[in-house]
């Protein structure tokens, strides 16, 4: 098929912890997917690493990206229009440290999408409800995602 249209209401939506992910699509001959992520204030990921690279493009709000290594992390704040590329196996995270929602688009490989689908819910967490960290940790192991200890 050389043309595909997907109405907004048919785009796959996943809730991963507090973030809403919309799987916009991919080119069938590739393993690369475009995902839109809405990040509420205070949400983000812990420091982690995985084999696949990621390319983020900030659409709304502010997203803080960190790259971890020896010593203090490298920190950049992405605002609308900024992009951040993270190579595979680079320890990193993102967070919305502002008081307003943020939104970005990210290109990820199929293995990352498989992880998101495995840990996703069909609706957001309710106030006071905690994520199932044990299930998330087990899924991380199955998908080659490692936790990273921050340098002191």
C-alpha positions as CSV (number, residue, x, y, z in Angstrom):
1,X,0.0,0.0,0.0
2,X,1.5,3.4,-1.0
3,X,-1.0,5.5,0.9
4,X,-2.5,5.1,4.4
5,X,-4.8,7.4,6.4
6,X,-5.5,6.8,10.0
7,X,-8.1,9.0,11.7
8,X,-7.1,10.4,15.1
9,X,-9.7,8.2,16.9
10,X,-8.1,5.0,15.4
11,X,-4.6,5.8,16.6
12,X,-3.5,3.3,19.2
13,X,-3.3,4.9,22.7
14,X,-1.3,3.5,25.6
15,X,-0.9,4.7,29.1
16,X,2.6,4.0,30.4
17,X,2.7,4.9,34.1
18,X,1.5,8.6,33.9
19,X,2.4,9.3,30.3
20,X,-0.1,8.9,27.4
21,X,1.5,7.4,24.2
22,X,-0.1,7.5,20.8
23,X,1.4,5.2,18.3
24,X,1.2,7.4,15.2
25,X,2.6,4.8,12.8
26,X,5.6,3.4,11.0
27,X,7.0,2.5,7.6
28,X,6.2,-1.2,7.0
29,X,9.6,-2.0,5.7
30,X,11.3,-0.6,8.8
31,X,11.3,-1.3,12.6
32,X,11.0,2.4,13.4
33,X,7.8,3.8,14.9
34,X,6.7,7.4,15.5
35,X,5.1,7.9,18.9
36,X,3.6,11.0,20.4
37,X,4.1,11.2,24.2
38,X,2.1,13.5,26.6
39,X,4.0,14.0,29.8
40,X,2.1,15.5,32.8
41,X,4.0,17.7,35.3
42,X,6.3,15.6,37.5
43,X,6.3,12.5,35.2
44,X,9.3,11.0,33.4
45,X,11.5,8.0,33.3
46,X,14.1,6.7,35.7
47,X,17.7,6.6,34.3
48,X,17.9,3.7,32.0
49,X,19.7,2.2,28.9
50,X,18.7,0.1,26.0
51,X,20.1,-1.0,22.6
52,X,18.0,1.1,20.4
53,X,18.6,4.8,19.6
54,X,15.8,7.4,20.1
55,X,15.1,10.7,18.4
56,X,12.9,13.1,20.4
57,X,11.2,16.3,19.0
58,X,9.6,18.5,21.6
59,X,6.2,19.8,20.5
60,X,4.8,21.5,23.7
61,X,6.1,22.5,27.1
62,X,9.5,21.7,28.5
63,X,11.2,18.3,28.7
64,X,14.4,17.9,30.6
65,X,16.8,15.2,29.1
66,X,19.7,13.8,31.0
67,X,22.7,11.8,29.8
68,X,24.4,9.9,32.6
69,X,28.0,9.0,32.9
70,X,30.9,9.6,35.3
71,X,30.3,12.6,37.4
72,X,27.3,15.0,37.0
73,X,24.8,14.2,34.2
74,X,24.7,16.3,31.0
75,X,21.3,18.1,31.2
76,X,19.4,19.9,28.4
77,X,15.9,21.4,28.5
78,X,14.0,20.9,25.3
79,X,11.4,23.4,24.4
80,X,9.1,23.4,21.4
81,X,11.0,22.8,18.2
82,X,14.1,21.3,19.8
83,X,15.3,17.8,19.1
84,X,17.4,15.4,21.1
85,X,19.1,12.3,19.7
86,X,20.2,9.5,22.1
87,X,22.3,6.7,20.7
88,X,21.8,3.1,21.8
89,X,23.3,2.0,25.2
90,X,23.6,5.6,26.4
91,X,22.3,6.0,29.9
92,X,19.5,8.7,29.9
93,X,16.1,9.8,31.1
94,X,13.5,12.5,30.5
95,X,11.3,14.3,32.9
96,X,8.7,17.1,32.9
97,X,9.9,19.2,35.8
98,X,7.6,22.1,35.0
99,X,4.1,22.9,36.2
100,X,2.5,22.5,32.7
101,X,2.0,19.4,30.5
102,X,4.6,18.6,27.9
103,X,4.4,16.7,24.6
104,X,7.0,15.3,22.3
105,X,7.3,13.0,19.3
106,X,9.8,10.2,19.4
107,X,11.2,7.7,16.9
108,X,11.7,4.3,18.5
109,X,12.5,0.8,17.3
110,X,10.0,-2.1,17.5
111,X,11.5,-3.6,20.7
112,X,10.8,-0.4,22.6
113,X,7.3,-0.3,21.4
114,X,6.9,-4.0,22.4
115,X,8.0,-3.0,25.9
116,X,5.5,-0.1,26.0
117,X,2.7,-2.3,24.9
118,X,3.6,-4.9,27.5
119,X,3.5,-2.5,30.5
120,X,0.7,-0.3,29.2
121,X,-2.7,0.2,30.6
122,X,-5.9,1.2,28.7
123,X,-6.5,4.2,31.1
124,X,-4.3,6.4,33.2
125,X,-3.4,5.7,36.8
126,X,-6.0,6.9,39.3
127,X,-4.9,9.5,41.9
128,X,-3.0,7.7,44.6
129,X,-2.6,4.5,42.5
130,X,1.0,3.3,42.2
131,X,2.4,1.6,39.1
132,X,3.2,-2.1,39.3
133,X,7.0,-1.6,39.6
134,X,7.7,-5.3,39.8
135,X,5.9,-6.0,36.5
136,X,7.6,-3.1,34.9
137,X,11.0,-4.3,36.1
138,X,10.4,-7.8,34.8
139,X,9.3,-6.4,31.4
140,X,12.5,-4.3,31.3
141,X,14.5,-7.4,31.7
142,X,12.6,-9.2,28.9
143,X,13.2,-6.2,26.5
144,X,16.8,-5.5,27.3
145,X,16.3,-2.3,29.2
146,X,18.6,-1.7,32.2
147,X,18.3,0.6,35.2
148,X,21.2,3.0,35.7
149,X,22.4,4.2,39.0
150,X,23.0,8.0,39.1
151,X,26.5,9.1,39.9
152,X,26.8,10.5,43.5
